[in-house]
Amino acid sequence: MKHIVSTNSSLVEMKDNKPAHLADSTVPLVVDLDGTLAKTDLLVESVVSLLKEQPWYLFALPAWLLRGKAAFKREIARRISFDPRIIPYRAEFIEYLKDQRANGRKVVLATASDEQIAMSVAGHLKLFDSVLASDGTTNLAGERKRASLVSRFGERGFDYAGNGTHDMAVWSSARKAIVVNNSREFAKAVGERTPVQELFEGRRG
C-alpha cells in the first residue's frame, strides 16, 4: 500500500510550516473499520466463523436478516469467539494513526460492525479514544454514520478515514478525507465532496 500525502491542489499541504496532518491535532480523526483499518469485511469473516463452528445456524440467518442488518450482526457477534489478534490490519495506516495520537489528536473508531466486535478491536489495538458502532438496533452505516458524527462533532468538525463508495455520505460532512486502499482516481471523486489530505493508495491487480 502506497502512502501519499495529498490534497486537491498539491501533493503536500503545509500549515504553519508543518505538514497539515501534524497541524490538525485539534480536529478529531474518525476511522472506519471494514476495508480501512482492517483488510477484510468483519461481517463476512464472522458469518464464515459461525457457520464453520456451528453450521446449523445457516437456517437461522434469513430470519435474523429480516429483523434488520443491525440485529443480524448482533445475533452473529454474540455467537462467535472473535479474536481481534488474527485480523489482517493495514500496518502502514496503523502507524499513521499512532503518529496522530502521539501528536495529541483524538482518534475515534466509527464502524457499521457490531459494537461487540468493534470494542474488541479497539481493546486490542489501543488506538482509539472512543468507539461508535452498530448496537443491535441501529446499523451505523452511510447516512446514519454521517448524522451520528455530525451530531457529536458538527458539520465539517471531523476528518474521516474510509476506503470506498459506502463512505461517500460521511465524507460529504467531513472537513478533510483520508482515503485508504484505493486509487488516485477514486480520491479525485472523493475530493469533489471534501478535500483529500491523505491517500494510502491500494495495490492494483
DOGU-510555 format. One line per field, with one value per atom (N, C-alpha, C): atom name; z, x, y negated; residue in three letters; residue number from 1. Coordinates in steps of 0.1 Angstrom, whole numbers. Example, Ala and Ser with C-alpha at 12.3 -4.5 7.8 and 13.67 -1.06 7.14 Angstrom:
BEGIN
name = [N,CA,C,N,CA,C]
zz = [78,78,78,71,71,79]
xx = [132,123,132,128,137,129]
yy = [57,45,33,22,11,0]
resn = [ALA,ALA,ALA,SER,SER,SER]
resi = [1,1,1,2,2,2]
% end
This chain:
BEGIN
name = [N,CA,C,N,CA,C,N,CA,C,N,CA,C,N,CA,C,N,CA,C,N,CA,C,N,CA,C,N,CA,C,N,CA,C,N,CA,C,N,CA,C,N,CA,C,N,CA,C,N,CA,C,N,CA,C,N,CA,C,N,CA,C,N,CA,C,N,CA,C,N,CA,C,N,CA,C,N,CA,C,N,CA,C,N,CA,C,N,CA,C,N,CA,C,N,CA,C,N,CA,C,N,CA,C,N,CA,C,N,CA,C,N,CA,C,N,CA,C,N,CA,C,N,CA,C,N,CA,C,N,CA,C,N,CA,C,N,CA,C,N,CA,C,N,CA,C,N,CA,C,N,CA,C,N,CA,C,N,CA,C,N,CA,C,N,CA,C,N,CA,C,N,CA,C,N,CA,C,N,CA,C,N,CA,C,N,CA,C,N,CA,C,N,CA,C,N,CA,C,N,CA,C,N,CA,C,N,CA,C,N,CA,C,N,CA,C,N,CA,C,N,CA,C,N,CA,C,N,CA,C,N,CA,C,N,CA,C,N,CA,C,N,CA,C,N,CA,C,N,CA,C,N,CA,C,N,CA,C,N,CA,C,N,CA,C,N,CA,C,N,CA,C,N,CA,C,N,CA,C,N,CA,C,N,CA,C,N,CA,C,N,CA,C,N,CA,C,N,CA,C,N,CA,C,N,CA,C,N,CA,C,N,CA,C,N,CA,C,N,CA,C,N,CA,C,N,CA,C,N,CA,C,N,CA,C,N,CA,C,N,CA,C,N,CA,C,N,CA,C,N,CA,C,N,CA,C,N,CA,C,N,CA,C,N,CA,C,N,CA,C,N,CA,C,N,CA,C,N,CA,C,N,CA,C,N,CA,C,N,CA,C,N,CA,C,N,CA,C,N,CA,C,N,CA,C,N,CA,C,N,CA,C,N,CA,C,N,CA,C,N,CA,C,N,CA,C,N,CA,C,N,CA,C,N,CA,C,N,CA,C,N,CA,C,N,CA,C,N,CA,C,N,CA,C,N,CA,C,N,CA,C,N,CA,C,N,CA,C,N,CA,C,N,CA,C,N,CA,C,N,CA,C,N,CA,C,N,CA,C,N,CA,C,N,CA,C,N,CA,C,N,CA,C,N,CA,C,N,CA,C,N,CA,C,N,CA,C,N,CA,C,N,CA,C,N,CA,C,N,CA,C,N,CA,C,N,CA,C,N,CA,C,N,CA,C,N,CA,C,N,CA,C,N,CA,C,N,CA,C,N,CA,C,N,CA,C,N,CA,C,N,CA,C,N,CA,C,N,CA,C,N,CA,C,N,CA,C,N,CA,C,N,CA,C,N,CA,C,N,CA,C,N,CA,C,N,CA,C,N,CA,C,N,CA,C,N,CA,C,N,CA,C,N,CA,C,N,CA,C,N,CA,C,N,CA,C,N,CA,C,N,CA,C,N,CA,C,N,CA,C,N,CA,C,N,CA,C,N,CA,C,N,CA,C,N,CA,C,N,CA,C,N,CA,C,N,CA,C,N,CA,C,N,CA,C,N,CA,C,N,CA,C,N,CA,C,N,CA,C,N,CA,C,N,CA,C,N,CA,C,N,CA,C,N,CA,C]
zz = [0,0,0,-10,-11,-4,4,12,5,2,-5,4,8,15,4,4,-8,-4,-13,-12,-26,-28,-41,-50,-44,-53,-53,-44,-43,-36,-37,-30,-16,-12,2,6,16,21,34,35,47,55,68,76,88,89,100,99,87,85,89,91,94,84,81,73,79,70,75,85,82,91,105,107,120,127,119,124,128,125,127,140,150,162,170,167,175,168,156,149,151,156,157,144,144,133,135,126,127,117,121,113,111,99,95,98,100,103,91,85,74,62,57,45,47,58,61,71,84,94,92,88,85,70,65,51,47,56,53,58,55,60,72,84,96,96,90,90,82,70,62,70,77,85,96,102,113,109,98,93,89,83,80,92,102,115,122,122,128,121,108,101,101,103,104,117,128,141,144,139,142,129,120,106,107,117,118,118,121,121,107,97,83,81,88,86,94,103,111,105,96,90,83,75,68,78,89,99,106,109,116,107,94,84,83,84,82,93,104,116,114,103,100,101,95,95,109,117,130,139,138,146,140,127,121,126,126,131,146,154,168,171,164,166,162,152,148,159,162,171,185,190,203,203,191,190,186,183,178,189,188,196,187,188,180,186,178,182,174,179,172,168,174,171,157,152,139,127,129,119,110,97,89,89,97,97,87,84,75,83,83,92,90,77,74,80,78,82,98,104,119,124,117,121,120,109,107,119,123,135,148,149,161,161,150,149,152,147,150,165,172,186,194,189,196,194,184,182,190,198,207,201,190,183,188,189,193,181,183,172,176,167,170,160,165,156,154,141,138,127,130,121,121,110,109,115,119,126,139,145,158,168,178,189,197,198,205,197,184,175,176,175,174,188,199,212,213,208,209,201,189,181,188,193,200,212,219,231,228,216,212,207,198,192,201,210,220,212,202,194,195,201,200,213,212,224,226,216,217,205,207,197,194,181,177,168,170,162,162,154,153,167,172,185,186,175,175,171,171,167,155,156,146,138,125,117,113,119,118,105,94,81,73,63,54,61,57,63,78,84,98,105,99,105,103,92,89,100,102,111,125,129,142,145,135,136,136,128,128,141,147,160,171,170,180,178,165,162,154,148,140,125,117,102,100,92,90,102,113,125,128,118,120,106,106,94,94,83,82,73,78,70,66,53,48,35,29,18,5,6,-6,-8,-17,-21,-9,0,11,21,20,29,23,11,5,13,19,27,39,45,56,52,41,36,32,28,25,36,49,60,68,63,69,65,73,70,59,62,52,52,41,39,39,44,43,36,24,16,17,21,24,14,9,0,-12,-19,-31,-40,-51,-62,-62,-69,-71,-78,-87,-94,-84,-75,-65,-56,-52,-44,-50,-63,-70,-69,-69,-68,-54,-44,-30,-29,-36,-35,-40,-47,-52,-40,-29,-17,-6,-4,6,3,7,4,9,0,4,9,22,28,27,28,28,19,11,3,6,10,12,-1,-11,-24,-24,-28,-29,-40,-39,-49,-61,-73,-84,-88,-94,-99,-89]
xx = [8,0,9,7,15,9,16,11,15,5,8,1,9,3,-3,-16,-23,-33,-35,-47,-52,-63,-68,-59,-51,-43,-28,-23,-9,-7,5,8,11,16,19,13,5,0,7,11,18,9,10,3,12,14,23,37,42,55,55,43,43,34,36,27,13,3,-11,-15,-11,-15,-9,1,6,1,-6,-10,-25,-32,-46,-50,-42,-44,-57,-63,-75,-87,-86,-98,-98,-109,-110,-108,-101,-99,-108,-118,-127,-123,-123,-117,-127,-129,-138,-130,-137,-130,-129,-140,-140,-134,-123,-117,-108,-108,-100,-89,-93,-84,-80,-90,-87,-88,-82,-81,-94,-102,-113,-126,-137,-151,-153,-155,-156,-169,-180,-192,-191,-185,-182,-174,-163,-155,-163,-172,-179,-189,-196,-205,-198,-187,-179,-175,-170,-166,-178,-190,-201,-205,-206,-210,-200,-187,-177,-178,-181,-182,-195,-206,-220,-228,-226,-232,-248,-254,-268,-275,-267,-272,-274,-270,-273,-288,-296,-311,-317,-309,-314,-310,-300,-295,-306,-315,-325,-335,-339,-348,-341,-328,-321,-321,-318,-317,-330,-341,-354,-356,-349,-351,-342,-334,-326,-311,-302,-288,-282,-286,-280,-283,-296,-299,-292,-291,-283,-269,-262,-249,-248,-257,-257,-258,-268,-270,-258,-251,-238,-227,-225,-215,-216,-228,-229,-227,-226,-224,-210,-201,-188,-178,-166,-155,-145,-147,-140,-126,-116,-102,-96,-95,-90,-76,-68,-54,-51,-61,-59,-64,-70,-75,-63,-64,-53,-55,-47,-48,-39,-41,-33,-22,-10,1,5,6,11,1,-12,-22,-22,-20,-20,-8,3,14,11,3,-2,-11,-19,-28,-20,-10,-2,5,10,16,6,-7,-17,-20,-21,-23,-11,1,13,13,7,6,-5,-12,-23,-37,-38,-51,-61,-73,-84,-87,-87,-89,-102,-111,-124,-126,-130,-134,-149,-154,-168,-170,-178,-180,-194,-198,-210,-210,-198,-197,-204,-208,-214,-205,-210,-202,-193,-198,-190,-177,-178,-166,-158,-164,-156,-149,-155,-149,-137,-139,-128,-116,-118,-107,-100,-109,-103,-95,-100,-92,-79,-79,-66,-56,-61,-51,-48,-57,-54,-50,-58,-56,-67,-78,-90,-94,-99,-104,-119,-126,-140,-144,-155,-159,-174,-178,-192,-194,-205,-207,-222,-225,-239,-242,-255,-258,-269,-272,-282,-296,-297,-309,-306,-296,-292,-279,-280,-269,-261,-250,-242,-234,-241,-235,-241,-233,-238,-244,-256,-262,-264,-266,-267,-254,-243,-230,-227,-230,-228,-235,-248,-257,-251,-247,-242,-229,-220,-208,-210,-220,-223,-229,-237,-243,-233,-222,-212,-201,-197,-186,-190,-202,-206,-203,-210,-207,-193,-185,-171,-162,-167,-160,-151,-149,-141,-134,-123,-118,-122,-122,-127,-119,-115,-107,-116,-117,-126,-119,-126,-120,-128,-141,-150,-162,-170,-182,-192,-192,-201,-197,-185,-181,-184,-189,-192,-201,-211,-221,-214,-204,-197,-187,-180,-171,-178,-191,-198,-199,-198,-199,-185,-175,-162,-154,-145,-137,-126,-120,-110,-111,-106,-107,-94,-93,-82,-87,-82,-86,-76,-81,-73,-76,-65,-67,-75,-72,-79,-70,-75,-67,-68,-59,-59,-72,-77,-89,-101,-101,-112,-110,-98,-95,-100,-99,-104,-119,-126,-141,-144,-137,-139,-137,-126,-123,-134,-143,-154,-164,-163,-171,-164,-151,-143,-128,-120,-105,-99,-91,-84,-70,-68,-55,-45,-49,-40,-46,-37,-41,-32,-37,-30,-34,-27,-31,-31,-42,-43,-35,-31,-23,-33,-28,-36,-34,-44,-43,-44]
yy = [12,0,-12,-21,-33,-45,-52,-63,-76,-84,-97,-108,-118,-129,-138,-140,-146,-156,-166,-175,-176,-183,-185,-193,-202,-211,-207,-199,-196,-183,-178,-165,-168,-179,-182,-195,-196,-208,-212,-225,-229,-239,-239,-248,-252,-265,-270,-263,-260,-254,-239,-233,-219,-212,-199,-192,-192,-193,-195,-184,-172,-161,-162,-170,-172,-185,-194,-206,-206,-195,-194,-186,-187,-178,-182,-194,-197,-192,-186,-181,-166,-160,-145,-138,-127,-118,-106,-104,-93,-82,-70,-59,-48,-44,-32,-20,-9,4,13,18,28,22,28,23,11,5,-7,-3,-1,3,18,26,40,42,52,55,63,67,76,70,76,73,82,76,85,92,86,94,107,106,118,128,123,132,138,130,135,146,144,154,167,166,178,185,177,183,191,184,190,203,203,215,226,222,232,240,232,238,244,238,242,241,250,249,249,254,254,240,230,217,211,219,215,212,220,219,207,202,190,177,177,164,156,162,154,148,155,149,137,138,127,115,118,107,99,106,100,90,91,81,69,68,57,61,53,56,55,45,43,56,60,72,85,85,96,97,86,85,89,84,87,102,108,123,131,127,134,131,118,115,122,123,130,145,150,165,170,160,164,161,167,164,155,142,133,130,132,129,118,106,94,95,104,106,112,119,126,118,106,98,92,93,87,71,64,50,43,31,23,17,23,19,4,0,-13,-24,-21,-30,-31,-19,-19,-28,-27,-36,-51,-54,-68,-72,-63,-66,-68,-60,-61,-75,-79,-93,-103,-102,-112,-113,-101,-102,-107,-104,-109,-125,-130,-144,-151,-142,-147,-147,-140,-140,-130,-133,-124,-115,-102,-92,-84,-83,-77,-66,-54,-43,-44,-45,-45,-35,-25,-14,-8,-2,5,19,23,36,35,47,47,42,35,29,39,52,62,64,65,67,54,43,30,28,31,29,38,50,60,55,50,45,33,24,12,16,26,30,36,43,49,39,30,20,8,5,-6,-19,-22,-34,-44,-41,-49,-55,-67,-74,-71,-67,-63,-54,-47,-38,-40,-41,-42,-30,-23,-11,-7,3,8,14,12,16,27,33,43,38,24,18,9,1,-9,-4,-3,1,-12,-14,-26,-27,-29,-29,-41,-46,-56,-68,-71,-84,-83,-72,-71,-74,-69,-73,-87,-93,-107,-116,-112,-120,-119,-107,-105,-113,-113,-121,-136,-141,-155,-159,-150,-154,-155,-148,-148,-159,-161,-169,-182,-182,-193,-191,-198,-197,-203,-195,-198,-198,-192,-192,-180,-172,-160,-156,-149,-143,-128,-122,-108,-100,-88,-79,-67,-65,-54,-48,-39,-32,-31,-34,-31,-39,-36,-44,-44,-34,-34,-45,-51,-62,-76,-77,-90,-98,-93,-101,-107,-100,-106,-116,-114,-124,-137,-136,-148,-158,-153,-162,-163,-157,-157,-170,-174,-186,-182,-170,-165,-150,-144,-130,-123,-111,-102,-90,-87,-76,-65,-53,-41,-30,-24,-13,-15,-26,-29,-37,-42,-48,-63,-69,-84,-88,-80,-83,-84,-74,-74,-86,-89,-101,-114,-115,-126,-128,-116,-116,-120,-116,-120,-135,-140,-154,-163,-158,-166,-169,-162,-164,-171,-167,-173,-171,-180,-179,-166,-160,-148,-152,-148,-152,-141,-128,-117,-106,-99,-88,-77,-66,-53,-45,-46,-40,-25,-19,-4,1,14,20,24,23,27,41,47,61,71]
resn = [MET,MET,MET,LYS,LYS,LYS,HIS,HIS,HIS,ILE,ILE,ILE,VAL,VAL,VAL,SER,SER,SER,THR,THR,THR,ASN,ASN,ASN,SER,SER,SER,SER,SER,SER,LEU,LEU,LEU,VAL,VAL,VAL,GLU,GLU,GLU,MET,MET,MET,LYS,LYS,LYS,ASP,ASP,ASP,ASN,ASN,ASN,LYS,LYS,LYS,PRO,PRO,PRO,ALA,ALA,ALA,HIS,HIS,HIS,LEU,LEU,LEU,ALA,ALA,ALA,ASP,ASP,ASP,SER,SER,SER,THR,THR,THR,VAL,VAL,VAL,PRO,PRO,PRO,LEU,LEU,LEU,VAL,VAL,VAL,VAL,VAL,VAL,ASP,ASP,ASP,LEU,LEU,LEU,ASP,ASP,ASP,GLY,GLY,GLY,THR,THR,THR,LEU,LEU,LEU,ALA,ALA,ALA,LYS,LYS,LYS,THR,THR,THR,ASP,ASP,ASP,LEU,LEU,LEU,LEU,LEU,LEU,VAL,VAL,VAL,GLU,GLU,GLU,SER,SER,SER,VAL,VAL,VAL,VAL,VAL,VAL,SER,SER,SER,LEU,LEU,LEU,LEU,LEU,LEU,LYS,LYS,LYS,GLU,GLU,GLU,GLN,GLN,GLN,PRO,PRO,PRO,TRP,TRP,TRP,TYR,TYR,TYR,LEU,LEU,LEU,PHE,PHE,PHE,ALA,ALA,ALA,LEU,LEU,LEU,PRO,PRO,PRO,ALA,ALA,ALA,TRP,TRP,TRP,LEU,LEU,LEU,LEU,LEU,LEU,ARG,ARG,ARG,GLY,GLY,GLY,LYS,LYS,LYS,ALA,ALA,ALA,ALA,ALA,ALA,PHE,PHE,PHE,LYS,LYS,LYS,ARG,ARG,ARG,GLU,GLU,GLU,ILE,ILE,ILE,ALA,ALA,ALA,ARG,ARG,ARG,ARG,ARG,ARG,ILE,ILE,ILE,SER,SER,SER,PHE,PHE,PHE,ASP,ASP,ASP,PRO,PRO,PRO,ARG,ARG,ARG,ILE,ILE,ILE,ILE,ILE,ILE,PRO,PRO,PRO,TYR,TYR,TYR,ARG,ARG,ARG,ALA,ALA,ALA,GLU,GLU,GLU,PHE,PHE,PHE,ILE,ILE,ILE,GLU,GLU,GLU,TYR,TYR,TYR,LEU,LEU,LEU,LYS,LYS,LYS,ASP,ASP,ASP,GLN,GLN,GLN,ARG,ARG,ARG,ALA,ALA,ALA,ASN,ASN,ASN,GLY,GLY,GLY,ARG,ARG,ARG,LYS,LYS,LYS,VAL,VAL,VAL,VAL,VAL,VAL,LEU,LEU,LEU,ALA,ALA,ALA,THR,THR,THR,ALA,ALA,ALA,SER,SER,SER,ASP,ASP,ASP,GLU,GLU,GLU,GLN,GLN,GLN,ILE,ILE,ILE,ALA,ALA,ALA,MET,MET,MET,SER,SER,SER,VAL,VAL,VAL,ALA,ALA,ALA,GLY,GLY,GLY,HIS,HIS,HIS,LEU,LEU,LEU,LYS,LYS,LYS,LEU,LEU,LEU,PHE,PHE,PHE,ASP,ASP,ASP,SER,SER,SER,VAL,VAL,VAL,LEU,LEU,LEU,ALA,ALA,ALA,SER,SER,SER,ASP,ASP,ASP,GLY,GLY,GLY,THR,THR,THR,THR,THR,THR,ASN,ASN,ASN,LEU,LEU,LEU,ALA,ALA,ALA,GLY,GLY,GLY,GLU,GLU,GLU,ARG,ARG,ARG,LYS,LYS,LYS,ARG,ARG,ARG,ALA,ALA,ALA,SER,SER,SER,LEU,LEU,LEU,VAL,VAL,VAL,SER,SER,SER,ARG,ARG,ARG,PHE,PHE,PHE,GLY,GLY,GLY,GLU,GLU,GLU,ARG,ARG,ARG,GLY,GLY,GLY,PHE,PHE,PHE,ASP,ASP,ASP,TYR,TYR,TYR,ALA,ALA,ALA,GLY,GLY,GLY,ASN,ASN,ASN,GLY,GLY,GLY,THR,THR,THR,HIS,HIS,HIS,ASP,ASP,ASP,MET,MET,MET,ALA,ALA,ALA,VAL,VAL,VAL,TRP,TRP,TRP,SER,SER,SER,SER,SER,SER,ALA,ALA,ALA,ARG,ARG,ARG,LYS,LYS,LYS,ALA,ALA,ALA,ILE,ILE,ILE,VAL,VAL,VAL,VAL,VAL,VAL,ASN,ASN,ASN,ASN,ASN,ASN,SER,SER,SER,ARG,ARG,ARG,GLU,GLU,GLU,PHE,PHE,PHE,ALA,ALA,ALA,LYS,LYS,LYS,ALA,ALA,ALA,VAL,VAL,VAL,GLY,GLY,GLY,GLU,GLU,GLU,ARG,ARG,ARG,THR,THR,THR,PRO,PRO,PRO,VAL,VAL,VAL,GLN,GLN,GLN,GLU,GLU,GLU,LEU,LEU,LEU,PHE,PHE,PHE,GLU,GLU,GLU,GLY,GLY,GLY,ARG,ARG,ARG,ARG,ARG,ARG,GLY,GLY,GLY]
resi = [1,1,1,2,2,2,3,3,3,4,4,4,5,5,5,6,6,6,7,7,7,8,8,8,9,9,9,10,10,10,11,11,11,12,12,12,13,13,13,14,14,14,15,15,15,16,16,16,17,17,17,18,18,18,19,19,19,20,20,20,21,21,21,22,22,22,23,23,23,24,24,24,25,25,25,26,26,26,27,27,27,28,28,28,29,29,29,30,30,30,31,31,31,32,32,32,33,33,33,34,34,34,35,35,35,36,36,36,37,37,37,38,38,38,39,39,39,40,40,40,41,41,41,42,42,42,43,43,43,44,44,44,45,45,45,46,46,46,47,47,47,48,48,48,49,49,49,50,50,50,51,51,51,52,52,52,53,53,53,54,54,54,55,55,55,56,56,56,57,57,57,58,58,58,59,59,59,60,60,60,61,61,61,62,62,62,63,63,63,64,64,64,65,65,65,66,66,66,67,67,67,68,68,68,69,69,69,70,70,70,71,71,71,72,72,72,73,73,73,74,74,74,75,75,75,76,76,76,77,77,77,78,78,78,79,79,79,80,80,80,81,81,81,82,82,82,83,83,83,84,84,84,85,85,85,86,86,86,87,87,87,88,88,88,89,89,89,90,90,90,91,91,91,92,92,92,93,93,93,94,94,94,95,95,95,96,96,96,97,97,97,98,98,98,99,99,99,100,100,100,101,101,101,102,102,102,103,103,103,104,104,104,105,105,105,106,106,106,107,107,107,108,108,108,109,109,109,110,110,110,111,111,111,112,112,112,113,113,113,114,114,114,115,115,115,116,116,116,117,117,117,118,118,118,119,119,119,120,120,120,121,121,121,122,122,122,123,123,123,124,124,124,125,125,125,126,126,126,127,127,127,128,128,128,129,129,129,130,130,130,131,131,131,132,132,132,133,133,133,134,134,134,135,135,135,136,136,136,137,137,137,138,138,138,139,139,139,140,140,140,141,141,141,142,142,142,143,143,143,144,144,144,145,145,145,146,146,146,147,147,147,148,148,148,149,149,149,150,150,150,151,151,151,152,152,152,153,153,153,154,154,154,155,155,155,156,156,156,157,157,157,158,158,158,159,159,159,160,160,160,161,161,161,162,162,162,163,163,163,164,164,164,165,165,165,166,166,166,167,167,167,168,168,168,169,169,169,170,170,170,171,171,171,172,172,172,173,173,173,174,174,174,175,175,175,176,176,176,177,177,177,178,178,178,179,179,179,180,180,180,181,181,181,182,182,182,183,183,183,184,184,184,185,185,185,186,186,186,187,187,187,188,188,188,189,189,189,190,190,190,191,191,191,192,192,192,193,193,193,194,194,194,195,195,195,196,196,196,197,197,197,198,198,198,199,199,199,200,200,200,201,201,201,202,202,202,203,203,203,204,204,204,205,205,205]
% end
